[in-house]
C-alpha cells in the first residue's frame, strides 16, 4: 500500500497535468478555461491511476484559503 511518503518527480510535470485537466473541462463544466481563477495541483502516487477534480463556486473560497 502506498503511504504518500514518496512523491512522483518524473514527467509529465504537474503544469502539464493542470493544462490537460483544464482542457478536459471545456464544454462539460466551463465554456473557457480562462474562467478558472484558482486551484492547487499536486501529484501523488496511488494504487489506481486517477485524476481528482473538485469544482466549487468561487463564493465558497476566501482570499488565501486553500482547500
Backbone as a ProteinNet text record, in pm:
[ID]
protein_1_A
[PRIMARY]
XXXXXXXXXXXXXXXXXXXXXXXXXXXXXXXXXXXXXXXXXXXXXXXXXXXXXXXXXXXXXXXXXXX
[TERTIARY]
84.3	0	87.9	45.6	121.7	84.6	185.1	161.3	170.2	194	204.3	334.5	434.6	562.8	651.3	654.7	736	647	685.9	607.4	670.4	590.7	644.9	717.8	838	916.2	953.4	876.5	902.9	806.7	833.5	744.9	618.5	507	487.9	486.6	526.8	528.4	386.4	367.9	233.4	164.6	238.6	172.9	115.2	177.9	119.7	-9.8	-12.3	-136.6	-244.6	-206.8	-302.9	-365.2	-285	-336.7	-428.1	-387.8	-470.1	-606.8	-605.7	-731.9	-820.3	-760.4	-839.1	-903.1	-826.8	-881.3	-993.8	-984.8	-1090	-1222.2	-1216.3	-1338	-1414.7	-1347.1	-1410.6	-1525.7	-1640.6	-1759.9	-1837.7	-1781.1	-1850	-1888.2	-1792.5	-1813.9	-1804	-1713.4	-1690.4	-1689.8	-1710.7	-1706.8	-1563.5	-1482.9	-1347.4	-1258.4	-1138.9	-1052.7	-996.1	-1016.8	-974.2	-1059.8	-1173.5	-1259.7	-1211.7	-1112.5	-1056	-960.3	-984.3	-904.7	-816.1	-834.1	-756.3	-760	-668	-672.2	-535.3	-514.7	-387.4	-381.2	-261.5	-239.8	-126.3	-148.9	-46.8	-38	80.7	99.7	125.2	51.7	66	67.6	139.4	127.9	0.5	-62.6	-183	-193.7	-277.4	-298.8	-362.9	-454.9	-525.5	-499.3	-450.4	-428.3	-560	-559	-680.2	-646.4	-740.8	-734.2	-856.9	-837.5	-947.7	-962.5	-1079.9	-1106.8	-1221.5	-1198.6	-1304.3	-1345.3	-1473.3	-1525.4	-1625.1	-1604.5	-1697.6	-1703.6	-1812	-1825.4	-1717.7	-1675.4	-1573.3	-1618.8	-1746.8	-1800.3	-1765.2	-1734	-1700.8	-1559.6	-1481.4	-1343.6	-1328.4	-1228.1	-1186.3	-1042.8	-997.9	-861.9	-762.6	-671.1	-569.4	-611.2	-736.4	-785.2	-750.8	-689.5	-659.8	-729.6	-821.7	-895.7	-809.1
-118.5	0	123.6	223.6	346.8	438.7	491.5	572.5	721.5	763.3	904.9	966.6	881.5	930.9	974.2	894.2	924.7	988.5	1105.4	1177.2	1160.2	1154.4	1139.3	1266	1248.5	1361.9	1340.9	1258.7	1227.3	1303.3	1297.6	1359.8	1277.8	1333.4	1475.6	1557.7	1684.6	1769.7	1814.4	1867.2	1899.6	2005.7	2097.7	2200.1	2140.4	2035.3	1967.2	1896.7	1834.8	1775	1881	1994.3	2102.6	2147.2	2173.8	2219	2112.7	1986.7	1878.4	1873.2	1879.9	1871.4	1992.9	2111.2	2230.6	2217.1	2168.1	2149	2045.8	1943.7	1841.6	1899.3	2005.6	2065.2	2151.2	2194.3	2282.5	2210.7	2275.1	2220.5	2125.4	2086.3	1997.1	2073.1	2144.5	2218.9	2368.6	2408.8	2550.3	2573.8	2698.9	2732.6	2761.8	2815.4	2855.5	2841.9	2786.1	2766.8	2897.1	3007.7	3136.7	3177.6	3111	3141.6	3075.7	2987.7	2924.3	3023.9	3057.1	3160.6	3109	2985.8	2937.6	2785.8	2727.5	2583.8	2521.9	2449.4	2379.3	2251.9	2213.3	2090.1	2014.1	1886.7	1803.1	1669.6	1611.5	1476.8	1382.5	1272.5	1170.2	1034.1	941.1	801.6	744.5	651.3	587.7	444.7	367.6	228.2	221.4	314.7	319.6	456.3	459.6	588	664.6	793.2	873.2	1020.3	1101.4	1245.4	1282.3	1363.3	1407.4	1557.8	1599.9	1741.3	1783.7	1885.3	1940.1	2074.3	2086.7	2209	2270.4	2397.4	2467	2613.8	2678.4	2820.5	2901.9	3008.5	3093.8	3151.6	3168.7	3224.5	3138.3	3010.2	2921.7	2947.1	3024.5	3049.1	3187.4	3199.9	3330.5	3351	3471.5	3500.3	3428	3356.9	3283.9	3145.7	3108.6	2976.5	2874.2	2764.3	2653.7	2531.7	2473.2	2356.8	2235.4
0	0	0	-74.2	-83.6	32.1	98.5	217.7	190.7	65.3	35.8	81.8	106.4	155	38.4	-66.7	-183.9	-289.4	-335.5	-435.6	-573.5	-679.9	-814.3	-859.6	-908.5	-958.7	-1105.1	-1173.2	-1313.7	-1403.6	-1531.9	-1630.5	-1645.1	-1682.5	-1710.6	-1582	-1596.9	-1478.4	-1444.4	-1325.8	-1275.3	-1359.1	-1419.7	-1501.3	-1629.3	-1680.9	-1797.7	-1759.8	-1641.7	-1592.8	-1576.3	-1519	-1497.1	-1628.5	-1729.4	-1859.2	-1920.1	-1913.8	-1967	-1898.2	-1764.9	-1690.2	-1715.6	-1725.6	-1757.3	-1894.6	-1991.5	-2126.2	-2128	-2043	-2035.5	-1984.6	-1907.6	-1851.1	-1951.1	-2058.8	-2157.2	-2225	-2224.7	-2288	-2199.2	-2085.9	-1992.5	-1866.1	-1811.1	-1686.6	-1711	-1798.5	-1826.8	-1977	-2016.7	-2158.5	-2204	-2114.7	-2149.7	-2026.8	-2044.1	-1927.9	-1871.9	-1941.7	-1886.2	-1767.6	-1746.5	-1632.4	-1503.2	-1511.9	-1392.8	-1327.9	-1202.3	-1137.2	-1024.4	-981.3	-867.9	-865.7	-793.3	-774.1	-759.6	-651.4	-632.5	-716.6	-752.7	-827.8	-759.9	-733.1	-669.5	-741.5	-743.1	-797.5	-681.5	-680.1	-576	-641.5	-582.9	-624.3	-565	-635.9	-585.5	-635.5	-571.6	-611.6	-750.7	-778.6	-906.4	-970.2	-1094.9	-1161.6	-1173.9	-1139.1	-1148.9	-1136.1	-1175	-1152.7	-1071.2	-970	-885.3	-905.9	-946.6	-970.7	-880.9	-800	-714	-773.3	-802.7	-862.6	-765.3	-734.4	-645.9	-683.9	-649.2	-681.1	-609.8	-672.9	-614.4	-481.5	-461.4	-336	-215.6	-236.5	-123.3	-71.4	-141.5	-102.1	-40.8	40.2	89.4	45.4	42	-1.8	87.4	24.7	98	142.9	123.6	164.7	59.2	99.8	9.4	64.9	-13	37.1	57.9
[MASK]
+++++++++++++++++++++++++++++++++++++++++++++++++++++++++++++++++++

